[in-house]
Amino acid sequence: MLTSCRKSQASIEFMGVLSFALLVFGVFSVLMVSHRSDIEAHNSFLEIKKVAKEVSSIINIACLEGDGYSIKLSVPHYVNNRDYNLTIQNGSVQAEQEGSVYEAPLFTEDITGSFKKGANIIRNINGVIRIE
C-alpha cells in the first residue's frame, strides 16, 4: 500500500511540474509573438522611411542641379510585401503604410505630377520639378 501511495504522489508531483512548465512555455510563446509583431512593424517603418528619404534626396538634387536636369527613379511596388502610398504634401515626401507615416523634407514646393509605382522621370524645367 505504501508503494502505491508513493507512486501516486510522484505522479501528482510530475503532473504539477509538467503543468507549470507548460504554463511558462505558453507565457513565453505569447511574449515572443507580441515582440515579433513589434519588430516587424518597426522594420516596415524603417523601409518606408528609406523610400521616402531616397525620393526626397533625388527631388532635392534635381532642384539644386537646376534647369534641364533629369533622372530616372524606380519606386518599389511594395515595401515588405505590403502596399504603401507615396505622396508629396506640405513641402515633403510622405510615405504611408498601415498607419505608419514618414515625411522627408523637400527644398521646393514647385513640384508637379505624382509618383507611380515603378519607373518615374524627375525633371527640372525652369525651376519647376516635374514627376512623369
N, CA, C and O atoms as CSV, one atom per row, in Angstrom:
chain,resi,resn,atom,element,x,y,z
A,1,MET,N,N,0.808,-1.183,0.000
A,1,MET,CA,C,0.000,0.000,0.000
A,1,MET,C,C,0.861,1.259,0.000
A,1,MET,O,O,0.546,2.248,-0.663
A,2,LEU,N,N,1.932,1.201,0.744
A,2,LEU,CA,C,2.815,2.349,0.826
A,2,LEU,C,C,3.454,2.640,-0.525
A,2,LEU,O,O,3.646,3.810,-0.854
A,3,THR,N,N,3.787,1.638,-1.314
A,3,THR,CA,C,4.409,1.831,-2.624
A,3,THR,C,C,3.435,2.511,-3.580
A,3,THR,O,O,3.824,3.393,-4.345
A,4,SER,N,N,2.182,2.104,-3.536
A,4,SER,CA,C,1.224,2.723,-4.453
A,4,SER,C,C,0.969,4.177,-4.061
A,4,SER,O,O,0.700,5.011,-4.925
A,5,CYS,N,N,1.051,4.484,-2.786
A,5,CYS,CA,C,0.872,5.861,-2.321
A,5,CYS,C,C,2.026,6.736,-2.822
A,5,CYS,O,O,1.810,7.871,-3.245
A,6,ARG,N,N,3.246,6.205,-2.772
A,6,ARG,CA,C,4.413,6.945,-3.270
A,6,ARG,C,C,4.334,7.144,-4.779
A,6,ARG,O,O,4.696,8.200,-5.299
A,7,LYS,N,N,3.853,6.109,-5.479
A,7,LYS,CA,C,3.722,6.224,-6.935
A,7,LYS,C,C,2.696,7.289,-7.299
A,7,LYS,O,O,2.919,8.083,-8.213
A,8,SER,N,N,1.587,7.309,-6.596
A,8,SER,CA,C,0.564,8.311,-6.911
A,8,SER,C,C,1.057,9.716,-6.532
A,8,SER,O,O,0.751,10.683,-7.229
A,9,GLN,N,N,1.806,9.835,-5.450
A,9,GLN,CA,C,2.359,11.134,-5.080
A,9,GLN,C,C,3.364,11.596,-6.143
A,9,GLN,O,O,3.380,12.771,-6.510
A,10,ALA,N,N,4.179,10.701,-6.625
A,10,ALA,CA,C,5.145,11.042,-7.675
A,10,ALA,C,C,4.415,11.443,-8.950
A,10,ALA,O,O,4.838,12.369,-9.642
A,11,SER,N,N,3.330,10.758,-9.264
A,11,SER,CA,C,2.544,11.098,-10.457
A,11,SER,C,C,1.934,12.485,-10.319
A,11,SER,O,O,1.940,13.266,-11.271
A,12,ILE,N,N,1.409,12.794,-9.139
A,12,ILE,CA,C,0.801,14.109,-8.914
A,12,ILE,C,C,1.872,15.201,-8.984
A,12,ILE,O,O,1.633,16.260,-9.565
A,13,GLU,N,N,3.027,14.961,-8.411
A,13,GLU,CA,C,4.126,15.932,-8.474
A,13,GLU,C,C,4.578,16.129,-9.914
A,13,GLU,O,O,4.836,17.256,-10.337
A,14,PHE,N,N,4.675,15.037,-10.670
A,14,PHE,CA,C,5.075,15.120,-12.073
A,14,PHE,C,C,4.058,15.954,-12.860
A,14,PHE,O,O,4.451,16.803,-13.661
A,15,MET,N,N,2.762,15.727,-12.646
A,15,MET,CA,C,1.721,16.496,-13.337
A,15,MET,C,C,1.805,17.979,-12.955
A,15,MET,O,O,1.592,18.851,-13.798
A,16,GLY,N,N,2.113,18.259,-11.699
A,16,GLY,CA,C,2.262,19.647,-11.260
A,16,GLY,C,C,3.428,20.332,-11.950
A,16,GLY,O,O,3.307,21.459,-12.431
A,17,VAL,N,N,4.564,19.637,-11.993
A,17,VAL,CA,C,5.757,20.195,-12.657
A,17,VAL,C,C,5.497,20.372,-14.148
A,17,VAL,O,O,5.868,21.392,-14.728
A,18,LEU,N,N,4.860,19.384,-14.767
A,18,LEU,CA,C,4.545,19.458,-16.195
A,18,LEU,C,C,3.579,20.616,-16.469
A,18,LEU,O,O,3.764,21.348,-17.441
A,19,SER,N,N,2.577,20.789,-15.647
A,19,SER,CA,C,1.624,21.897,-15.813
A,19,SER,C,C,2.337,23.240,-15.690
A,19,SER,O,O,2.083,24.154,-16.475
A,20,PHE,N,N,3.221,23.360,-14.713
A,20,PHE,CA,C,3.977,24.606,-14.546
A,20,PHE,C,C,4.856,24.882,-15.764
A,20,PHE,O,O,4.929,26.019,-16.231
A,21,ALA,N,N,5.525,23.845,-16.283
A,21,ALA,CA,C,6.383,24.002,-17.457
A,21,ALA,C,C,5.558,24.429,-18.668
A,21,ALA,O,O,5.998,25.286,-19.434
A,22,LEU,N,N,4.385,23.858,-18.857
A,22,LEU,CA,C,3.521,24.245,-19.967
A,22,LEU,C,C,3.033,25.687,-19.817
A,22,LEU,O,O,2.942,26.419,-20.803
A,23,LEU,N,N,2.726,26.086,-18.609
A,23,LEU,CA,C,2.306,27.464,-18.356
A,23,LEU,C,C,3.428,28.442,-18.698
A,23,LEU,O,O,3.189,29.452,-19.361
A,24,VAL,N,N,4.649,28.148,-18.251
A,24,VAL,CA,C,5.801,29.002,-18.550
A,24,VAL,C,C,6.032,29.063,-20.063
A,24,VAL,O,O,6.279,30.139,-20.608
A,25,PHE,N,N,5.955,27.925,-20.736
A,25,PHE,CA,C,6.139,27.882,-22.182
A,25,PHE,C,C,5.056,28.702,-22.890
A,25,PHE,O,O,5.354,29.418,-23.846
A,26,GLY,N,N,3.821,28.607,-22.436
A,26,GLY,CA,C,2.725,29.367,-23.037
A,26,GLY,C,C,2.924,30.863,-22.900
A,26,GLY,O,O,2.746,31.608,-23.863
A,27,VAL,N,N,3.292,31.304,-21.707
A,27,VAL,CA,C,3.531,32.736,-21.473
A,27,VAL,C,C,4.704,33.215,-22.325
A,27,VAL,O,O,4.634,34.286,-22.928
A,28,PHE,N,N,5.760,32.447,-22.378
A,28,PHE,CA,C,6.922,32.792,-23.192
A,28,PHE,C,C,6.540,32.900,-24.670
A,28,PHE,O,O,6.981,33.822,-25.355
A,29,SER,N,N,5.732,31.974,-25.160
A,29,SER,CA,C,5.306,31.991,-26.567
A,29,SER,C,C,4.499,33.241,-26.885
A,29,SER,O,O,4.710,33.870,-27.922
A,30,VAL,N,N,3.579,33.605,-26.002
A,30,VAL,CA,C,2.766,34.807,-26.216
A,30,VAL,C,C,3.651,36.046,-26.253
A,30,VAL,O,O,3.465,36.914,-27.107
A,31,LEU,N,N,4.599,36.136,-25.347
A,31,LEU,CA,C,5.507,37.288,-25.332
A,31,LEU,C,C,6.351,37.361,-26.599
A,31,LEU,O,O,6.578,38.449,-27.127
A,32,MET,N,N,6.815,36.225,-27.089
A,32,MET,CA,C,7.639,36.204,-28.302
A,32,MET,C,C,6.837,36.628,-29.525
A,32,MET,O,O,7.346,37.371,-30.364
A,33,VAL,N,N,5.605,36.177,-29.642
A,33,VAL,CA,C,4.759,36.563,-30.773
A,33,VAL,C,C,4.492,38.067,-30.730
A,33,VAL,O,O,4.541,38.738,-31.761
A,34,SER,N,N,4.215,38.585,-29.562
A,34,SER,CA,C,3.974,40.013,-29.406
A,34,SER,C,C,5.216,40.819,-29.777
A,34,SER,O,O,5.118,41.828,-30.477
A,35,HIS,N,N,6.364,40.382,-29.316
A,35,HIS,CA,C,7.621,41.073,-29.610
A,35,HIS,C,C,7.934,41.012,-31.106
A,35,HIS,O,O,8.413,41.989,-31.681
A,36,ARG,N,N,7.665,39.881,-31.727
A,36,ARG,CA,C,7.928,39.733,-33.161
A,36,ARG,C,C,7.083,40.698,-33.978
A,36,ARG,O,O,7.589,41.293,-34.929
A,37,SER,N,N,5.817,40.869,-33.638
A,37,SER,CA,C,4.974,41.795,-34.390
A,37,SER,C,C,5.461,43.233,-34.217
A,37,SER,O,O,5.370,44.028,-35.153
A,38,ASP,N,N,5.974,43.578,-33.039
A,38,ASP,CA,C,6.551,44.908,-32.834
A,38,ASP,C,C,7.785,45.109,-33.716
A,38,ASP,O,O,7.974,46.182,-34.289
A,39,ILE,N,N,8.609,44.092,-33.822
A,39,ILE,CA,C,9.813,44.171,-34.653
A,39,ILE,C,C,9.437,44.307,-36.123
A,39,ILE,O,O,10.045,45.096,-36.847
A,40,GLU,N,N,8.444,43.549,-36.571
A,40,GLU,CA,C,8.004,43.638,-37.962
A,40,GLU,C,C,7.449,45.022,-38.276
A,40,GLU,O,O,7.717,45.560,-39.351
A,41,ALA,N,N,6.685,45.606,-37.366
A,41,ALA,CA,C,6.147,46.951,-37.565
A,41,ALA,C,C,7.280,47.968,-37.639
A,41,ALA,O,O,7.240,48.880,-38.464
A,42,HIS,N,N,8.279,47.820,-36.791
A,42,HIS,CA,C,9.421,48.739,-36.807
A,42,HIS,C,C,10.206,48.594,-38.111
A,42,HIS,O,O,10.626,49.594,-38.693
A,43,ASN,N,N,10.408,47.362,-38.571
A,43,ASN,CA,C,11.117,47.141,-39.834
A,43,ASN,C,C,10.351,47.736,-41.011
A,43,ASN,O,O,10.964,48.306,-41.914
A,44,SER,N,N,9.036,47.616,-41.018
A,44,SER,CA,C,8.226,48.218,-42.077
A,44,SER,C,C,8.379,49.734,-42.066
A,44,SER,O,O,8.504,50.356,-43.120
A,45,PHE,N,N,8.369,50.330,-40.866
A,45,PHE,CA,C,8.551,51.774,-40.767
A,45,PHE,C,C,9.914,52.188,-41.313
A,45,PHE,O,O,10.019,53.180,-42.034
A,46,LEU,N,N,10.951,51.434,-40.975
A,46,LEU,CA,C,12.294,51.762,-41.479
A,46,LEU,C,C,12.353,51.674,-42.994
A,46,LEU,O,O,13.039,52.474,-43.631
A,47,GLU,N,N,11.650,50.718,-43.582
A,47,GLU,CA,C,11.657,50.570,-45.035
A,47,GLU,C,C,10.918,51.716,-45.719
A,47,GLU,O,O,11.392,52.225,-46.734
A,48,ILE,N,N,9.758,52.138,-45.185
A,48,ILE,CA,C,9.070,53.258,-45.833
A,48,ILE,C,C,9.847,54.557,-45.614
A,48,ILE,O,O,9.809,55.457,-46.454
A,49,LYS,N,N,10.540,54.649,-44.501
A,49,LYS,CA,C,11.406,55.810,-44.248
A,49,LYS,C,C,12.512,55.862,-45.296
A,49,LYS,O,O,12.832,56.930,-45.818
A,50,LYS,N,N,13.092,54.707,-45.600
A,50,LYS,CA,C,14.161,54.626,-46.602
A,50,LYS,C,C,13.658,55.075,-47.973
A,50,LYS,O,O,14.344,55.822,-48.672
A,51,VAL,N,N,12.469,54.625,-48.357
A,51,VAL,CA,C,11.896,55.009,-49.655
A,51,VAL,C,C,11.652,56.511,-49.696
A,51,VAL,O,O,12.019,57.171,-50.669
A,52,ALA,N,N,11.039,57.058,-48.653
A,52,ALA,CA,C,10.746,58.498,-48.615
A,52,ALA,C,C,12.026,59.329,-48.685
A,52,ALA,O,O,12.069,60.331,-49.399
A,53,LYS,N,N,13.060,58.933,-47.961
A,53,LYS,CA,C,14.324,59.673,-47.981
A,53,LYS,C,C,14.992,59.609,-49.346
A,53,LYS,O,O,15.536,60.605,-49.823
A,54,GLU,N,N,14.950,58.431,-49.978
A,54,GLU,CA,C,15.564,58.300,-51.304
A,54,GLU,C,C,14.859,59.195,-52.321
A,54,GLU,O,O,15.515,59.891,-53.097
A,55,VAL,N,N,13.532,59.179,-52.320
A,55,VAL,CA,C,12.766,60.009,-53.250
A,55,VAL,C,C,13.008,61.485,-52.964
A,55,VAL,O,O,13.206,62.272,-53.889
A,56,SER,N,N,12.995,61.864,-51.694
A,56,SER,CA,C,13.253,63.243,-51.306
A,56,SER,C,C,14.642,63.699,-51.760
A,56,SER,O,O,14.796,64.807,-52.274
A,57,SER,N,N,15.637,62.857,-51.573
A,57,SER,CA,C,17.005,63.200,-51.983
A,57,SER,C,C,17.095,63.436,-53.483
A,57,SER,O,O,17.757,64.375,-53.926
A,58,ILE,N,N,16.436,62.594,-54.263
A,58,ILE,CA,C,16.511,62.748,-55.722
A,58,ILE,C,C,15.807,64.021,-56.166
A,58,ILE,O,O,16.291,64.717,-57.060
A,59,ILE,N,N,14.673,64.334,-55.552
A,59,ILE,CA,C,13.984,65.584,-55.900
A,59,ILE,C,C,14.821,66.782,-55.487
A,59,ILE,O,O,14.903,67.762,-56.227
A,60,ASN,N,N,15.444,66.719,-54.319
A,60,ASN,CA,C,16.285,67.828,-53.858
A,60,ASN,C,C,17.508,68.007,-54.758
A,60,ASN,O,O,17.923,69.138,-55.011
A,61,ILE,N,N,18.083,66.922,-55.237
A,61,ILE,CA,C,19.215,67.014,-56.177
A,61,ILE,C,C,18.757,67.670,-57.470
A,61,ILE,O,O,19.457,68.518,-58.023
A,62,ALA,N,N,17.579,67.277,-57.953
A,62,ALA,CA,C,17.047,67.886,-59.179
A,62,ALA,C,C,16.831,69.383,-58.993
A,62,ALA,O,O,17.058,70.165,-59.917
A,63,CYS,N,N,16.401,69.778,-57.819
A,63,CYS,CA,C,16.194,71.196,-57.515
A,63,CYS,C,C,17.532,71.950,-57.522
A,63,CYS,O,O,17.625,73.047,-58.072
A,64,LEU,N,N,18.562,71.356,-56.911
A,64,LEU,CA,C,19.870,72.007,-56.815
A,64,LEU,C,C,20.607,72.051,-58.159
A,64,LEU,O,O,21.320,73.012,-58.448
A,65,GLU,N,N,20.432,71.019,-58.969
A,65,GLU,CA,C,21.142,70.952,-60.250
A,65,GLU,C,C,20.648,71.992,-61.252
A,65,GLU,O,O,21.410,72.425,-62.117
A,66,GLY,N,N,19.397,72.393,-61.146
A,66,GLY,CA,C,18.888,73.466,-61.994
A,66,GLY,C,C,18.203,72.981,-63.266
A,66,GLY,O,O,17.978,71.789,-63.475
A,67,ASP,N,N,17.886,73.955,-64.096
A,67,ASP,CA,C,17.121,73.718,-65.324
A,67,ASP,C,C,17.801,72.693,-66.233
A,67,ASP,O,O,19.012,72.739,-66.453
A,68,GLY,N,N,17.001,71.777,-66.748
A,68,GLY,CA,C,17.500,70.778,-67.685
A,68,GLY,C,C,17.898,69.458,-67.042
A,68,GLY,O,O,18.156,68.488,-67.755
A,69,TYR,N,N,17.954,69.396,-65.740
A,69,TYR,CA,C,18.351,68.161,-65.072
A,69,TYR,C,C,17.226,67.135,-65.176
A,69,TYR,O,O,16.046,67.472,-65.076
A,70,SER,N,N,17.611,65.894,-65.378
A,70,SER,CA,C,16.639,64.809,-65.490
A,70,SER,C,C,17.258,63.526,-64.950
A,70,SER,O,O,18.441,63.263,-65.162
A,71,ILE,N,N,16.468,62.746,-64.263
A,71,ILE,CA,C,16.946,61.473,-63.724
A,71,ILE,C,C,15.776,60.491,-63.662
A,71,ILE,O,O,14.626,60.872,-63.446
A,72,LYS,N,N,16.108,59.226,-63.856
A,72,LYS,CA,C,15.100,58.169,-63.763
A,72,LYS,C,C,15.115,57.617,-62.340
A,72,LYS,O,O,16.177,57.380,-61.765
A,73,LEU,N,N,13.926,57.418,-61.783
A,73,LEU,CA,C,13.777,56.913,-60.424
A,73,LEU,C,C,12.808,55.740,-60.442
A,73,LEU,O,O,11.702,55.844,-60.971
A,74,SER,N,N,13.227,54.640,-59.867
A,74,SER,CA,C,12.351,53.480,-59.763
A,74,SER,C,C,11.786,53.409,-58.339
A,74,SER,O,O,12.528,53.310,-57.361
A,75,VAL,N,N,10.467,53.461,-58.253
A,75,VAL,CA,C,9.776,53.391,-56.962
A,75,VAL,C,C,9.269,51.960,-56.790
A,75,VAL,O,O,8.592,51.441,-57.678
A,76,PRO,N,N,9.581,51.315,-55.669
A,76,PRO,CA,C,9.161,49.918,-55.483
A,76,PRO,C,C,7.637,49.774,-55.449
A,76,PRO,O,O,6.929,50.660,-54.971
A,77,HIS,N,N,7.151,48.657,-55.958
A,77,HIS,CA,C,5.710,48.388,-55.956
A,77,HIS,C,C,5.204,48.074,-54.549
A,77,HIS,O,O,4.086,48.440,-54.187
A,78,TYR,N,N,6.027,47.401,-53.769
A,78,TYR,CA,C,5.656,47.020,-52.407
A,78,TYR,C,C,6.841,47.247,-51.480
A,78,TYR,O,O,7.995,47.208,-51.906
A,79,VAL,N,N,6.544,47.484,-50.215
A,79,VAL,CA,C,7.563,47.569,-49.177
A,79,VAL,C,C,7.228,46.478,-48.162
A,79,VAL,O,O,6.144,46.472,-47.579
A,80,ASN,N,N,8.165,45.562,-47.958
A,80,ASN,CA,C,7.953,44.400,-47.080
A,80,ASN,C,C,6.702,43.616,-47.474
A,80,ASN,O,O,5.920,43.182,-46.627
A,81,ASN,N,N,6.540,43.450,-48.784
A,81,ASN,CA,C,5.408,42.703,-49.354
A,81,ASN,C,C,4.051,43.297,-49.014
A,81,ASN,O,O,3.045,42.587,-49.016
A,82,ARG,N,N,4.011,44.590,-48.722
A,82,ARG,CA,C,2.757,45.271,-48.428
A,82,ARG,C,C,2.670,46.551,-49.241
A,82,ARG,O,O,3.678,47.201,-49.516
A,83,ASP,N,N,1.455,46.900,-49.618
A,83,ASP,CA,C,1.229,48.122,-50.382
A,83,ASP,C,C,1.477,49.344,-49.493
A,83,ASP,O,O,1.397,49.258,-48.268
A,84,TYR,N,N,1.776,50.467,-50.120
A,84,TYR,CA,C,2.010,51.710,-49.392
A,84,TYR,C,C,1.654,52.871,-50.297
A,84,TYR,O,O,1.480,52.681,-51.501
A,85,ASN,N,N,1.544,54.064,-49.749
A,85,ASN,CA,C,1.250,55.277,-50.517
A,85,ASN,C,C,2.444,56.220,-50.433
A,85,ASN,O,O,3.071,56.373,-49.385
A,86,LEU,N,N,2.737,56.846,-51.568
A,86,LEU,CA,C,3.830,57.812,-51.639
A,86,LEU,C,C,3.263,59.085,-52.245
A,86,LEU,O,O,2.833,59.084,-53.398
A,87,THR,N,N,3.257,60.168,-51.481
A,87,THR,CA,C,2.684,61.435,-51.949
A,87,THR,C,C,3.619,62.589,-51.609
A,87,THR,O,O,4.557,62.456,-50.823
A,88,ILE,N,N,3.323,63.729,-52.235
A,88,ILE,CA,C,4.047,64.967,-51.916
A,88,ILE,C,C,3.024,65.939,-51.353
A,88,ILE,O,O,2.064,66.310,-52.029
A,89,GLN,N,N,3.239,66.347,-50.107
A,89,GLN,CA,C,2.332,67.279,-49.444
A,89,GLN,C,C,3.117,68.169,-48.494
A,89,GLN,O,O,4.065,67.732,-47.841
A,90,ASN,N,N,2.704,69.414,-48.434
A,90,ASN,CA,C,3.267,70.358,-47.455
A,90,ASN,C,C,4.795,70.411,-47.491
A,90,ASN,O,O,5.439,70.466,-46.443
A,91,GLY,N,N,5.368,70.397,-48.676
A,91,GLY,CA,C,6.820,70.505,-48.806
A,91,GLY,C,C,7.592,69.293,-48.354
A,91,GLY,O,O,8.754,69.410,-47.965
A,92,SER,N,N,6.964,68.116,-48.397
A,92,SER,CA,C,7.677,66.900,-48.020
A,92,SER,C,C,7.133,65.697,-48.792
A,92,SER,O,O,6.003,65.702,-49.278
A,93,VAL,N,N,7.972,64.675,-48.885
A,93,VAL,CA,C,7.551,63.390,-49.435
A,93,VAL,C,C,7.007,62.588,-48.268
A,93,VAL,O,O,7.673,62.431,-47.245
A,94,GLN,N,N,5.791,62.082,-48.428
A,94,GLN,CA,C,5.171,61.304,-47.367
A,94,GLN,C,C,4.988,59.864,-47.824
A,94,GLN,O,O,4.381,59.602,-48.862
A,95,ALA,N,N,5.514,58.944,-47.044
A,95,ALA,CA,C,5.325,57.520,-47.298
A,95,ALA,C,C,4.460,56.991,-46.160
A,95,ALA,O,O,4.754,57.217,-44.987
A,96,GLU,N,N,3.386,56.284,-46.520
A,96,GLU,CA,C,2.440,55.796,-45.515
A,96,GLU,C,C,2.139,54.331,-45.780
A,96,GLU,O,O,1.897,53.919,-46.914
A,97,GLN,N,N,2.162,53.558,-44.704
A,97,GLN,CA,C,1.844,52.134,-44.802
A,97,GLN,C,C,1.190,51.692,-43.495
A,97,GLN,O,O,1.795,51.773,-42.427
A,98,GLU,N,N,-0.034,51.231,-43.594
A,98,GLU,CA,C,-0.765,50.687,-42.442
A,98,GLU,C,C,-0.697,51.587,-41.210
A,98,GLU,O,O,-0.444,51.115,-40.102
A,99,GLY,N,N,-0.923,52.872,-41.410
A,99,GLY,CA,C,-0.946,53.804,-40.283
A,99,GLY,C,C,0.386,54.440,-39.932
A,99,GLY,O,O,0.411,55.445,-39.222
A,100,SER,N,N,1.487,53.890,-40.404
A,100,SER,CA,C,2.805,54.485,-40.157
A,100,SER,C,C,3.103,55.483,-41.270
A,100,SER,O,O,3.010,55.154,-42.453
A,101,VAL,N,N,3.460,56.691,-40.886
A,101,VAL,CA,C,3.748,57.745,-41.859
A,101,VAL,C,C,5.134,58.305,-41.579
A,101,VAL,O,O,5.502,58.550,-40.430
A,102,TYR,N,N,5.899,58.503,-42.657
A,102,TYR,CA,C,7.193,59.175,-42.522
A,102,TYR,C,C,7.238,60.307,-43.547
A,102,TYR,O,O,6.832,60.125,-44.695
A,103,GLU,N,N,7.725,61.459,-43.136
A,103,GLU,CA,C,7.859,62.614,-44.017
A,103,GLU,C,C,9.321,62.988,-44.165
A,103,GLU,O,O,10.046,63.131,-43.181
A,104,ALA,N,N,9.745,63.145,-45.422
A,104,ALA,CA,C,11.111,63.590,-45.717
A,104,ALA,C,C,11.016,64.977,-46.363
A,104,ALA,O,O,10.267,65.146,-47.325
A,105,PRO,N,N,11.750,65.965,-45.863
A,105,PRO,CA,C,11.606,67.339,-46.345
A,105,PRO,C,C,12.134,67.547,-47.767
A,105,PRO,O,O,13.042,66.855,-48.229
A,106,LEU,N,N,11.524,68.536,-48.443
A,106,LEU,CA,C,11.936,68.932,-49.791
A,106,LEU,C,C,12.403,70.380,-49.769
A,106,LEU,O,O,11.985,71.168,-48.921
A,107,PHE,N,N,13.285,70.721,-50.723
A,107,PHE,CA,C,13.791,72.093,-50.814
A,107,PHE,C,C,12.799,73.024,-51.487
A,107,PHE,O,O,12.883,74.239,-51.309
A,108,THR,N,N,11.865,72.487,-52.254
A,108,THR,CA,C,10.933,73.310,-53.012
A,108,THR,C,C,9.528,72.745,-52.930
A,108,THR,O,O,9.328,71.556,-52.681
A,109,GLU,N,N,8.558,73.626,-53.145
A,109,GLU,CA,C,7.174,73.180,-53.255
A,109,GLU,C,C,6.693,73.293,-54.690
A,109,GLU,O,O,5.545,72.961,-54.986
A,110,ASP,N,N,7.571,73.766,-55.601
A,110,ASP,CA,C,7.221,73.868,-57.020
A,110,ASP,C,C,7.399,72.506,-57.683
A,110,ASP,O,O,8.373,72.266,-58.396
A,111,ILE,N,N,6.443,71.629,-57.435
A,111,ILE,CA,C,6.507,70.266,-57.936
A,111,ILE,C,C,5.176,69.930,-58.592
A,111,ILE,O,O,4.113,70.179,-58.024
A,112,THR,N,N,5.241,69.362,-59.793
A,112,THR,CA,C,4.021,68.928,-60.478
A,112,THR,C,C,4.115,67.441,-60.765
A,112,THR,O,O,5.206,66.884,-60.887
A,113,GLY,N,N,2.961,66.810,-60.872
A,113,GLY,CA,C,2.911,65.373,-61.145
A,113,GLY,C,C,2.852,64.578,-59.859
A,113,GLY,O,O,2.906,65.126,-58.758
A,114,SER,N,N,2.740,63.275,-60.025
A,114,SER,CA,C,2.697,62.383,-58.864
A,114,SER,C,C,3.435,61.096,-59.198
A,114,SER,O,O,3.671,60.779,-60.364
A,115,PHE,N,N,3.787,60.378,-58.171
A,115,PHE,CA,C,4.555,59.154,-58.338
A,115,PHE,C,C,3.654,58.000,-58.737
A,115,PHE,O,O,2.497,57.916,-58.325
A,116,LYS,N,N,4.203,57.127,-59.535
A,116,LYS,CA,C,3.564,55.844,-59.796
A,116,LYS,C,C,4.563,54.767,-59.414
A,116,LYS,O,O,5.773,54.990,-59.449
A,117,LYS,N,N,4.062,53.622,-59.057
A,117,LYS,CA,C,4.948,52.513,-58.696
A,117,LYS,C,C,5.685,52.081,-59.962
A,117,LYS,O,O,5.077,51.924,-61.021
A,118,GLY,N,N,6.978,51.894,-59.846
A,118,GLY,CA,C,7.801,51.544,-60.996
A,118,GLY,C,C,8.634,52.739,-61.438
A,118,GLY,O,O,9.084,53.533,-60.612
A,119,ALA,N,N,8.836,52.860,-62.748
A,119,ALA,CA,C,9.728,53.891,-63.295
A,119,ALA,C,C,9.066,55.263,-63.312
A,119,ALA,O,O,7.912,55.408,-63.716
A,120,ASN,N,N,9.815,56.263,-62.867
A,120,ASN,CA,C,9.409,57.669,-62.891
A,120,ASN,C,C,10.580,58.476,-63.421
A,120,ASN,O,O,11.738,58.093,-63.250
A,121,ILE,N,N,10.277,59.591,-64.064
A,121,ILE,CA,C,11.325,60.515,-64.514
A,121,ILE,C,C,11.132,61.812,-63.732
A,121,ILE,O,O,10.037,62.373,-63.689
A,122,ILE,N,N,12.213,62.274,-63.120
A,122,ILE,CA,C,12.206,63.540,-62.384
A,122,ILE,C,C,12.956,64.548,-63.238
A,122,ILE,O,O,14.115,64.328,-63.592
A,123,ARG,N,N,12.298,65.656,-63.569
A,123,ARG,CA,C,12.918,66.695,-64.409
A,123,ARG,C,C,12.821,68.057,-63.726
A,123,ARG,O,O,11.864,68.348,-63.009
A,124,ASN,N,N,13.834,68.877,-63.968
A,124,ASN,CA,C,13.796,70.270,-63.550
A,124,ASN,C,C,13.637,71.091,-64.817
A,124,ASN,O,O,14.548,71.178,-65.641
A,125,ILE,N,N,12.462,71.691,-64.957
A,125,ILE,CA,C,12.164,72.520,-66.137
A,125,ILE,C,C,11.875,73.925,-65.645
A,125,ILE,O,O,10.829,74.190,-65.052
A,126,ASN,N,N,12.822,74.827,-65.902
A,126,ASN,CA,C,12.713,76.229,-65.475
A,126,ASN,C,C,12.437,76.356,-63.963
A,126,ASN,O,O,11.643,77.196,-63.540
A,127,GLY,N,N,13.093,75.522,-63.170
A,127,GLY,CA,C,12.960,75.609,-61.724
A,127,GLY,C,C,11.766,74.869,-61.144
A,127,GLY,O,O,11.595,74.817,-59.926
A,128,VAL,N,N,10.944,74.300,-62.010
A,128,VAL,CA,C,9.795,73.511,-61.550
A,128,VAL,C,C,10.145,72.034,-61.697
A,128,VAL,O,O,10.577,71.590,-62.761
A,129,ILE,N,N,9.955,71.290,-60.633
A,129,ILE,CA,C,10.245,69.851,-60.662
A,129,ILE,C,C,9.013,69.134,-61.193
A,129,ILE,O,O,7.909,69.292,-60.672
A,130,ARG,N,N,9.225,68.340,-62.241
A,130,ARG,CA,C,8.114,67.559,-62.838
A,130,ARG,C,C,8.382,66.081,-62.597
A,130,ARG,O,O,9.488,65.581,-62.804
A,131,ILE,N,N,7.345,65.408,-62.159
A,131,ILE,CA,C,7.416,63.955,-61.979
A,131,ILE,C,C,6.573,63.326,-63.064
A,131,ILE,O,O,5.369,63.567,-63.151
A,132,GLU,N,N,7.208,62.521,-63.887
A,132,GLU,CA,C,6.493,61.900,-65.014
A,132,GLU,C,C,6.578,60.395,-64.907
A,132,GLU,O,O,6.041,59.684,-65.756
